[in-house]
Amino acid sequence: MLLTPQQAAQKLEAMEKSVVENVRDAEMSTIITARAIAWGQTMGPFKTAWLRKHRPGLYSRKNPRPPADPGRINSQTGSLAQSWKASQENKSQDLVTALFNESESAKWIAGSGRGRSRMMRRPVEDRIVERLMPIRISNLKEAIRKALTL
């Protein structure tokens, strides 16, 4: 089917609008998934009482007993897991999505996840990104594919 220049321009405008809407929806789906992954990474199986009995602990740099995945935080009180927040906002032509933790103890896992001097590095953010990126890429590809098949 041949289109006139005006029809082609209208179709392109519709596709552009569809791409923007679909990408926004895909990113919202991704951030919801990211929050679920983050919650899972900070709701490990061990409570405070168990961890106190097993000193120096699972995450001791010197002698972890037994060694545990440093990218997974045990639930203890559960406040870290419950403090994950997600946001999405439009800034001019950009869509900004973010996942962050408002807990007081989040500073021990943020950025490099260095923690205290006797604590091994806690790459929680790295684990979240590792698990999330394939899902995000898939969501975005599907959103763009849907928009371009108008």
C-alpha positions in Angstrom: 0.0 0.0 0.0 1.4 3.3 -1.1 1.0 6.3 1.3 0.9 9.9 0.4 3.5 12.1 2.2 0.7 13.4 4.6 -0.4 9.8 5.4 3.2 8.7 5.9 3.7 11.6 8.3 0.5 10.8 10.2 1.6 7.1 10.5 5.0 8.1 11.8 3.5 10.5 14.3 1.2 7.7 15.5 4.2 5.3 15.8 6.2 7.9 17.7 3.4 8.4 20.2 3.0 4.6 20.5 6.7 4.1 21.1 6.7 6.7 23.9 3.6 5.1 25.6 4.8 1.5 25.2 8.3 2.3 26.5 6.8 4.1 29.5 4.6 1.1 30.2 7.5 -1.3 29.7 9.7 0.7 32.1 6.8 0.7 34.7 6.6 -3.1 34.4 10.4 -3.3 34.7 10.5 -1.1 37.9 7.7 -3.3 39.5 9.8 -6.3 38.7 13.0 -4.6 40.0 11.2 -3.9 43.3 10.2 -7.6 43.6 13.8 -8.7 42.8 15.2 -6.2 45.4 12.7 -7.4 48.0 13.8 -11.0 47.3 17.5 -10.1 47.6 16.9 -8.5 51.0 14.6 -11.2 52.5 17.1 -14.0 53.1 16.1 -16.9 55.3 18.0 -16.0 58.5 16.6 -14.0 61.4 18.7 -12.0 63.9 18.6 -14.7 66.6 20.0 -17.3 64.3 22.8 -15.0 63.1 23.8 -14.1 66.7 24.2 -17.8 67.5 26.5 -18.4 64.5 29.3 -15.9 65.0 31.5 -14.7 63.4 28.7 -15.2 60.8 27.9 -16.0 57.2 29.4 -12.8 55.9 32.6 -12.4 58.0 35.5 -11.5 55.7 38.0 -13.6 57.7 36.1 -16.8 58.4 32.5 -17.0 57.0 30.7 -20.0 58.4 29.1 -21.2 56.2 29.9 -18.9 53.4 26.8 -17.2 52.0 25.9 -15.2 48.9 27.0 -11.7 49.9 24.5 -10.3 47.4 21.6 -11.6 49.5 20.7 -9.9 52.8 19.0 -11.9 55.5 15.6 -10.6 56.6 16.4 -10.1 60.3 13.7 -7.5 61.1 12.4 -7.2 57.5 12.7 -3.4 57.5 15.3 -3.3 54.7 13.1 -5.4 52.4 10.1 -3.3 53.1 11.9 0.0 52.4 12.4 -0.4 48.6 10.7 2.4 46.7 10.2 2.9 43.0 9.6 6.1 41.1 9.0 7.1 37.5 8.8 10.6 36.1 9.1 12.5 32.9 11.8 15.1 32.7 11.6 17.1 29.5 12.1 14.4 26.7 13.5 11.8 29.2 11.8 9.2 31.2 13.5 8.6 34.6 12.8 5.4 36.6 14.5 4.7 39.9 14.6 2.1 42.6 16.0 3.1 46.0 15.9 2.0 49.6 14.9 4.4 52.3 16.1 2.2 55.2 18.7 3.5 57.6 20.7 0.3 57.1 20.7 0.7 53.3 23.9 2.7 53.5 25.8 -0.6 54.2 24.8 -2.1 50.9 24.6 1.0 48.7 27.1 1.7 45.9 30.1 -0.5 46.5 28.3 -2.2 49.4 31.5 -2.0 51.5 29.8 -2.1 54.8 31.8 -2.1 58.1 35.4 -3.1 58.4 34.8 -6.7 59.3 32.0 -7.1 56.8 32.5 -8.5 53.3 31.3 -6.5 50.3 27.5 -6.8 49.9 26.8 -6.5 46.1 23.0 -6.4 46.5 22.6 -3.7 43.8 24.8 -5.7 41.4 22.7 -8.8 41.9 19.5 -6.8 41.3 20.9 -5.4 38.0 22.2 -8.8 36.9 18.8 -10.3 37.2 16.9 -7.3 35.9 18.8 -6.3 32.8 17.6 -9.3 30.6 14.0 -8.7 31.7 14.3 -4.9 31.0 15.8 -5.5 27.5 13.1 -8.0 26.7 10.3 -5.5 27.9 11.8 -2.7 25.8 12.2 -4.8 22.7 8.6 -6.0 23.0 7.3 -2.4 23.5 9.1 -1.1 20.5 8.1 -4.1 18.3 4.4 -3.5 19.3 4.7 0.2 18.5 6.2 -0.3 15.1 3.6 -2.8 14.0 0.8 -0.2 14.0 
